[in-house]
Every structure is written in C-alpha cells, then in structure tokens.
Amino acid sequence: MMELADFRRDYTQGGLRRKDLPDDPLTLFELWMEQAVKSGITDPTAMVVATVDERGQAYQRIVLLKHLDAHGFVFYTNMGSRKAGQLAKNPRISLLFPWHMLERQVHITGQVEQLSTLEVMKYFHSRPKDSQIGAWVSQQSSRISARGILEAKFLEIKQKFASGEVPLPSFWGGFRVKFDSVEFWQGGARRLHDRFLYQRNADGWTIDRLAP
C-alpha cells in the first residue's frame, strides 16, 4: 500500500491579506466563485453539505449551489431525502467549497429555511426535461435492489410525460442557507496558510485572522 503520509506539496499561488478584504463576505465569495468558474475547474459550484441526525451523527454529501444573494445560498433536493429529514429536525448546516486547484476553501455555517413552492417551481421548470423526469424517479436515500429499477422507472415516467409539461413533484423542494459565518482559506508557502473568519453581528460583520 502506498504511504499516504509521504504525499505533500507546497502552496504557492498567493496569499490573502487583511487590507484586501471587503466589509461584506459575499463580495469576496462572488469574486472567488467567478475566478473558480473562469479557471476551468470541474464543478466550481459543487459544495459539501454537512448535517447532523438526532443522535449527533454528522453526514456529508456534495450538492450544487444554484443561487446566491444577500439572503443566502440556495440548493434543491428531494424533500424525502436523508439530508432533508435531518434539516427538518435540526436546521443548522455547514457548507464547504473545496477549490483545491486554486488552493482555496470557503466554509460557511448557518441555518436553513425551506423555499417557497413558487421559487421551487420556477427553478424546476428551468431544468432539462430529463432532469425533471429524474426527480420523479428517485426516492432519494431509499434502498433499491438494482439500478435497472431506476432505468425502468425513468422510461415509464418519460413516456407518461412525453407530450406535455413535467409537473413539479410534491416531494421535491429546496433550502436557503441563511449564513452567519464565512471562513476564507488561502493556501500559503511553508504551511503558513491565510484564514479569515467573517462572523455576523448586530452591526454587520466582524473579521478575524485565524492561525493556519
């Protein structure tokens, strides 16, 4: 077996300085997202979503960010999924954008609120038709015996809606993450990484440098 402890590299793409930080973390996040998109990295909008079940067990999975504004980060999911069930009982959530190629990470904490039916419907009907059908097919996180079951169900639903609009499933929705902290991590030489934590307060945001 390969010796994992021997895998290492230095981080040389540049630093992050306090004097360069905007007052609002969204300004920097949007800049970093734009740079991630232009860099050509795979799935720049992919984020790790962490939730906790009733026993305190943490779960993580990757989903795609679909919208962002001052009100929060938006993603969509099957409301019968494991993450949706966990968020219904504990709305606290953590997001992580792992932009390794750029030697950057962004970590976000906050609480979710469920999107309105109008918001969900508007996005659902903007998706490719096969993606809309796929939402009908899968009872996310449930156990299945074989992939063929999904394939057969997909063909059945596709034929059913072949000549018309695919309706919004009652079990499909989304969440808005109302964020209260945003941490920016930029890799640095000799493991002297730059980390800055924005935390929301009554007057806006406090900014602290964290030790790497």
Steps between C-alpha positions, in 0.01 A plus 500: 500500500623850421627710790239776526711703743752560221250690282557872543554816301561864565237769439634776277209673326491804724379632833204682648553818701270681741532831315358336187183366664164665426260578785242251367606134455268460200711744303807282543306176453353619170849600380642160596206321335551700181870410503418134565263493202752669270780268615330204333492279809238226500170590670600834659151527655533163676488529879518252785183517709526377859200418721452319831244237591311464829786293650757768421649299211632733229434430129655663193419497131569717195224711346504790253447862598221637282455857620665750731403842627499696825224274632704180470634203304237292317495131409227255398427144607243226548319592821483132592879472496711435806642853504154657474376286789798595713457870419132484596607399851818708522521793255866573573724430203858529379617555140850458358626603157822297437676688220822296530641600160494863610634409846183642653215392724191685623315372807152630586273439798138599552143377509266395223153612407286311251440670166151599391313289245523788251880516532530123461263485203685779317831314531353155433359606162832658401671158520547268200200273457699184578608657831137579580406138429792381711354687798184290468688172474715492811380468858830644618688310773258204488640149446470345152603154382639591156569794267265342245206602719596865458553463125161335452325762713669778303373361167150459648485860623656634180229332295230629735609862455617468139245739355469756776662694781653310788318608819687594815512200736343571837807348669759717322617831646794702617670689781650842553800507733483820704866533588653642817868419440724478194863386521743552211809278479786573261795262485838648592865401469657299786149414623446860612151510354278808514164459674247775561170449681201729447238479776168679489410741781238768561699760305617288207806278503807452716816372329769299675819340373531139616821305548549243221 
